[in-house]
């Protein structure tokens, strides 16, 4: 299971990992915490409007959901391989600060229903407030449900004062790298103002950091194991 705060994080952070998992026959679920609807500058640019009200944000969120589904099918998943929790874009940090019960319950239900053996979460060190919030909600949901998957995090928004991510490196083939780029380009709304920044994530490797969440329990049968190498 991959937890993505917004549509596009799945491709930017784990487009290669998803391809590795699909190739190994692993079941993959991507859970989007928000629809990415509070994304005003690209929307203003593309829709040629300044004021964006609730109806406009809802329309934008639907569009970004469709882009995410297209991205996932590009990476080898079916369209129904995604869940959209619909929480407020740019509002998750506030909800975590309040320890919002319904939000935590939704994360707990999602994890309990899928019971992942591997959980990929945004980094608590990410400079976008929604990302650490998803990390903390996931951590609390794991404790609440008593699950113990292997947990790895990804860092997207580093900020000038934060060191680069360190951890385990997942190498991508040239074909996987090209497929990841095509998945990123599926997020057409984000290409309007940030194409070069987004496409730069289609690197030859992805980095995931082991997190001190509940230790994984050994499961019966074959479990997907990415070919990580240490940094």
C-alpha positions in Angstrom: 0.0 0.0 0.0 1.2 3.5 -1.0 -0.2 6.5 0.9 -0.1 9.6 -1.3 -1.2 13.0 0.1 -2.1 14.2 -3.4 -2.6 12.9 -6.9 0.9 12.9 -8.5 2.8 11.8 -5.3 2.3 8.2 -6.3 4.2 8.7 -9.6 6.8 11.1 -8.3 7.8 9.0 -5.3 7.0 5.4 -6.2 6.4 5.1 -10.0 9.3 2.7 -10.1 8.4 0.8 -7.0 4.9 0.2 -8.3 6.3 -1.2 -11.5 8.6 -3.5 -9.6 5.7 -4.7 -7.5 3.4 -5.3 -10.4 6.1 -7.3 -12.2 6.5 -9.6 -9.2 2.8 -10.2 -9.1 2.2 -8.3 -5.8 -1.2 -6.8 -5.0 -0.8 -3.0 -4.9 -3.2 -0.4 -3.5 -2.7 3.4 -3.7 -4.5 5.6 -1.2 -4.8 9.3 -1.9 -5.5 11.3 1.2 -6.8 14.3 -0.8 -8.1 15.0 -4.3 -5.5 17.8 -4.8 -8.4 20.2 -5.2 -6.7 23.2 -3.4 -4.2 23.8 -6.2 -5.2 27.3 -7.3 -2.3 28.6 -9.4 -2.4 25.9 -12.1 -6.2 26.0 -12.1 -6.1 29.8 -12.5 -3.7 29.4 -15.4 -5.5 26.7 -17.2 -9.1 27.9 -16.6 -8.3 31.6 -17.0 -10.2 32.6 -13.9 -9.0 34.3 -10.7 -11.7 33.4 -8.1 -12.0 29.7 -7.4 -14.9 28.8 -5.2 -16.1 25.4 -3.8 -17.6 24.3 -7.1 -14.4 25.1 -9.0 -12.3 23.2 -6.4 -14.6 20.2 -6.7 -14.3 20.3 -10.5 -10.5 20.5 -10.2 -10.4 17.6 -7.7 -12.4 15.4 -10.1 -10.0 16.2 -12.9 -7.0 15.3 -10.7 -8.6 12.0 -9.7 -8.9 11.1 -13.4 -5.2 12.0 -13.9 -4.2 9.8 -11.0 -6.2 6.9 -12.4 -4.5 7.4 -15.8 -1.1 7.5 -14.0 -1.8 4.2 -12.2 -2.9 2.4 -15.4 0.3 3.6 -17.1 2.3 2.0 -14.2 0.4 -1.3 -14.7 -2.4 -1.1 -12.1 -6.1 -1.2 -12.8 -8.2 1.9 -12.3 -9.9 0.4 -9.3 -6.5 0.0 -7.6 -6.9 3.4 -5.9 -8.9 4.9 -3.0 -9.6 8.6 -2.6 -10.2 9.6 1.0 -11.2 13.1 0.1 -9.7 15.0 3.0 -9.0 18.8 2.7 -6.0 19.5 0.4 -3.6 21.7 2.4 -5.6 21.0 5.5 -4.2 17.7 6.8 -1.6 19.4 9.1 -4.5 21.2 10.9 -6.4 18.0 11.2 -3.4 16.2 12.6 -2.8 19.0 15.1 -6.4 18.4 16.3 -5.9 14.7 16.3 -9.1 14.5 14.2 -10.9 11.3 15.2 -12.9 10.7 11.9 -9.7 11.2 9.8 -7.7 8.7 12.0 -10.6 6.3 11.8 -10.6 6.5 8.0 -6.9 5.7 7.9 -7.4 2.8 10.3 -10.3 1.4 8.3 -8.2 1.6 5.1 -5.2 -0.1 6.6 -7.3 -2.8 8.3 -9.3 -3.6 5.1 -6.1 -4.1 3.1 -3.6 -5.3 5.8 -0.5 -4.5 3.7 2.7 -6.3 4.2 4.6 -3.2 2.9 3.4 0.3 3.6 5.0 3.3 1.8 4.3 6.6 3.4 5.4 10.2 2.9 8.3 11.4 5.1 7.8 13.2 8.4 10.7 15.5 7.2 8.9 16.6 4.1 8.4 20.4 3.9 4.9 20.2 2.6 2.6 20.1 5.7 0.2 17.5 4.2 3.0 15.0 3.9 4.1 14.7 7.6 0.5 14.8 8.6 -0.2 11.6 6.5 2.9 10.0 8.0 1.6 10.7 11.6 -2.0 9.6 10.8 -0.6 6.4 9.3 1.6 5.8 12.3 -1.3 6.2 14.7 -3.5 4.0 12.6 -1.0 1.2 12.6 -0.9 1.4 16.4 -4.6 1.5 16.6 -5.1 -1.5 14.3 -2.2 -3.5 15.7 -0.7 -4.0 12.2 3.1 -4.4 11.7 4.0 -4.0 8.0 7.4 -3.0 6.8 7.2 0.7 6.6 9.3 2.9 4.3 9.0 6.6 3.6 9.7 8.9 0.6 10.8 12.5 0.6 9.5 14.8 -2.2 9.6 18.4 -0.9 13.0 18.7 0.6 13.4 22.4 1.0 16.7 24.2 0.9 17.5 23.5 4.6 16.9 19.8 4.6 19.4 17.1 3.7 18.8 14.8 0.8 16.9 11.6 1.5 19.0 8.6 2.7 18.0 5.0 2.9 17.5 2.2 0.5 17.9 2.8 -3.3 15.7 1.0 -5.8 17.2 0.9 -9.2 15.0 1.5 -12.3 15.7 0.1 -15.7 15.6 2.5 -18.7 12.1 1.2 -19.6 10.9 1.6 -16.0 12.3 5.1 -15.9 10.5 6.0 -19.2 7.3 4.5 -17.9 7.6 6.6 -14.7 8.0 9.7 -16.8 4.9 8.9 -18.8 3.0 8.4 -15.5 4.2 11.7 -14.3 3.1 13.4 -17.5 -0.4 12.0 -16.9 -0.8 14.7 -14.3 -1.5 17.3 -17.0 -2.8 19.9 -14.7 0.6 20.0 -12.9 2.6 20.2 -16.2 1.2 23.7 -16.9 3.5 25.5 -14.4 5.8 22.7 -13.0 6.7 20.4 -15.9 10.5 20.6 -15.5 10.3 20.2 -11.8 8.0 17.2 -12.0 9.7 15.4 -14.8 13.0 15.7 -12.9 11.7 13.0 -10.6 12.0 10.4 -13.3 15.4 9.4 -12.2 17.2 6.1 -12.5 16.5 5.2 -8.8 14.1 5.9 -6.0 15.0 6.3 -2.4 13.0 4.9 0.5 13.8 5.3 4.2 13.0 2.5 6.7 10.8 4.0 9.4 10.7 3.0 13.1 7.1 1.9 13.0 5.9 -1.5 14.1 8.3 -4.1 12.9 7.1 -6.4 10.1 5.9 -9.9 11.0 6.8 -12.8 8.8 3.9 -13.9 6.7 3.4 -17.3 5.1 4.0 -17.7 1.4 5.9 -15.4 -1.0 6.0 -11.7 -0.1 7.1 -9.0 -2.5 10.7 -7.9 -1.7 12.1 -4.9 -3.6 15.7 -5.2 -4.6 16.9 -2.3 -2.4 20.5 -1.4 -2.0 21.8 0.7 0.9 23.0 4.3 0.5 
